[in-house]
C-alpha cells in the first residue's frame, strides 16, 4: 500500500509550465498592493516550492497572504532595514511585511560573513510569515556553506493548555552541500505527531522530542529574534508583525577541504539511496532527495497540480480578476 504524503506528487491533475505560474502569482501580488520587484520575488519563491512539490508552502499560501495584504494586516511595501551589524552577526527589521524579504536579506548578509569569517548568523523581527525555512537554508549550498533557518511566531499559552502547545509548529531547515548526489536538506516543523491521549500513551517519545525541538526553535527564532518586544506586539499601523527568524551559515572550507567534504557526503548519501526504501515509498532518499528529483522533473514537464489545488488558485484569481493559465494545458492531464 502506497503511503499518501502531504507534499508529494499528486495522483491526478494537470501540468503547467513554471514560467506561466510565476506570471500569475506576480500579477496577484501586484493587485494586492506589492511593488513589481517584490511581487516577482514572491512569485519566484512560491512557484519554486511548487516545483519541489512543497505545495504547503508554495501557491497554496495565496489565499492566506493576499487577503491580509488587502486588509492592511501585512505591509505590502515594507522598508527593510539593518538594525545592528558586526563582522559575524546582523539584526534586521521587516517593517510589518511578509518575512520573505528581511529573511532573504539576512541570508545573503550571513553568507557573505560566513565566507570571510567561517560563520555568520542573523535574527529578523517585526514581520509576518517567512514561508518555507528551506527557502533560506538552500541558498547556502551554492556557496559551499551549511545553512540553517528557523522561525517562530508570538502566541499566548494558557494555563489550561497542555505544555505541548508551547512547541507549536515552528519550522527548521538545515541544508548541507554534496557533490554529485542530491544535497541533504532537512525542512520540517516541530510537531511530529498530532496529539491524542491514546497515541501519547503508546508512543510518548515523539511528543517529548517535538516539544524539545519546538521550544528551541521558539528560543532562537522567537525570543532571541525579539518578537516579544512591546513595540512589535501592538503595531500602530495595525500590521500583524508577529514572527521572527534565526538564520545561520557555516562555511565548509573553514572546517575541512570542500572537495573532501563533498566526496564523503556523496559516499554517505549514495549508500543511503542504495538502501531499501521505507514501506509504501517509491525509493530510498534522505531529506531533500525527493524534492531534488521532483524539481528537475517538473522543470522539464511542468508543475503537477491536483484538481483541488487548481480550483483553489482559480478561485483566488477570480477574486482579483486575473486570468489563469490552466486552460491551454488541459492536454497535459495525468
Secondary structure, 3 states (H helix, E strand, C coil): CCCCCCCCCCCCCEEECHHHHHHHHHHHHHHCCCCHHHHHHHHHHHHHHHHCCCHHHCHHHHHHHHHHHHCCCCCCCCCCEEEEECCCEEEEECCCCCHHHHHHHHHHHHHHHHHHHCEEEEEEEEECCCCCCHHHHHHHHHHCEEEEEEEEECCCCCCCCCHHHHCCCCEEEEEECCCCCCCEEEEEECCCCCCCHHHHHHCHHHHHHHHHHHHHHHHHHHHCCCCCCHHHHCCCCCCCCCEEEEEEEEEHHHCCCHHHHHHHHHHHHHHHHCCCCCCCCCCCCCCCHHHHHHHHHHHHHCEEECHHHHHHHHHHHHHCCCCCCCHHHHHHCC
